[in-house]
């Protein structure tokens, strides 16, 4: 029995160490600049240097500072995001981007990451209402975009170097001739790196 407890402690300690190292790497501005330029539509038209400069106002630091990662807005339903960054929207001065970074050591399979990502963006969107960092009362048009970005390191080989992007599109049917701009308020990205 004692041996089993020791193995559980070792496993949990190594998982915590692994998570802590992933968070350190994903806090580095150079790493984030590259990931954002390659994976986020908001940054694709910028050079790598421009993306790096847009990350935050503290140009002396090589790291980004995560926001509070504990979400207690729903009683008895605590969520801890791994890293949560608040950024100015690079193409719209009135909006912000909130980017939840979630490194995953092992792909749990199925649609588990998608469902967790969807839940996280919904929590972060609903948490904006009547929050000083969000919007007040019924000013839903002032909602900021939420991106939940999952990076999976160990997964099935067929997923190597795949990036999945999920978002809500506003038009499903109809023949109107008015070209509407996509009104994205949420996005889930799942990146499977080659092992």
N, C-alpha and C positions, 0 to 999 in steps of 0.2 A: 504493500500500500504506500509506504514511504517513498519507494522508488518511483511509483507512478506520479506522485506529487512533484518530485524532483524533475521528472521529464516534462511535466506540464509547465512548471516554472521556467525551465530552460527554453521550451518552445515559445512561451509568451514573451520572455525576455528577448529572444532573438527576433521575434516578430516586431516588438517595440523598437528594437535597435534598427531593424530594416526600415520600418516606417519613418523613424527619425532621420535616417540618412536620405531617404527619398524626399522628405520635406525640405531638407537642407539644399539638395540639388535643385529642386523645383522652386526654390526661393531666389536662386541666382538669376539676375537680370539677363545675362547673356543666354542662358538656357531658355528662359521665358520668351525673350525676344525672338529666338529662332522658332520655338514652338508656335507662338502667336502668328508670326509671319507666314509660316507654312500651313497652319491649320485653321486660322480664324479669318473669315471673310473681311472683317473690319480692318485688318492690317495687311492684306495681300498686296495692295498697291504702294506700300511704303518700302523703303530700303531697310535692311537690317539695322543700320545705324539710327534711322528715324524711329523705328519701332522701339529700340532701346531707349531713346530719348523721351518717348511718350509714356514710358512705364510709370514713372512717378516724379515728383518734384525734387526729391533728394538725389541729386546727381553725384554726390560724393560717395554714396553707398553702392556697393555692387550687388546688394540684396534687396528684395521686396519684402515689405512687412505685411504679414497676414492680418486681416481683421479678426475680431472675436469669432472663434469657430464654434462656439456653443450656441445653439438655437433652442431657446426655452419658451418660444412664443405660444406653443400649444402645451397646455398642462399635461404632465405625465408622458410626454413624447419628445424627449431630448434627442437632438441630432447634433453630432460633432462632425463638422466638415474638416477635411485634412488641412487645406489651405483656402483662404477666401480673400481675394484681392478686389479692391475697389479702384477702378481706373476711370479717367476721363474718356468719354467716347471719342475716338480719333476723328470721326467725321461729323459729329453733332455736338456742339458746345453745351447744349441744354440737357444732354443725357449722359449717363454713366454706364459703365460695364461692371458687373459684379461677376467675377470668374472664380468658380469653385474648382480647385485642382484636387483630383483624387487618384493618387498612385495606387495601383493594385498589384500585389505580388503574383497572385494566381487568379486566372479567369475562372469564376465559379460555374461558368457554362450557362447555356440557355440564354434567356433574356435578363438575367439577374442585374447586370450592370445598367442596362437600359432602364429597367424599372426603378432602380435606386436613383439613377440620374434624373428621371422624370419626377420622382418624389422630391428630390432635393431642389430642383428648379421651381417646382410648385410651392414648396415651403419658402424659398427665398423671394419669389414673386409676391406671395400673399403677405409676407413680412414687411413689404415696402409700404403698405397702406398705413397712414397716420404715423409714420416713422420719420424722424428728421432727415434721414438719408434717402427717403423714398418720396411718396406723394401724399397729399392731404385730402381727406374726405373722398369725394368721387372724381377726382382729377386723374382718371385712369390713363389718359393720354400722356401723362408725365411719368409713367412707369419706366423704369430703367431695365435694360436688357440683362438677363441672367444667362450665364454659360456654365454648364457643368461639364468639366473636361476630365475624362477618365483615361489614364495611361496604364495599360496592362502589359506586364513584362513576361509572364509565363502563360502560354495559351497554346491551343492547337496550331500546328504548323501552317495550315491553310489560311490562317488569319495574319501571318507575318506581313508587316508593313501595310496593314489595312487601316483606313480611317473611316469610321462611320459617323454620319452627321444626321441628327434628328431635329426637326423643328416643326412649327405649326405654320401651315400655309393657309391663307385666308379664303381662297376661292376653290370650290370643288366642282361646280357645274355652272352652266350658263354660257350665253353667247354675247355678252355685252362687249362693246368695242372699246371700252375705257381701259387703258392699260394702268393697272394699279401697282404701286410700289409694294414690295413685300414688307409687311409690318411685323418684323420679328421681335418678340419679347422674351423668347427663351430658345435655348439651343443645347443639345446634349451631344458631346463629341466623345467617341471611344476610339482611342489610338492603340493599336496592337503593334508593338515594336518587334523587330526581328530578334529572336533569341540568340 
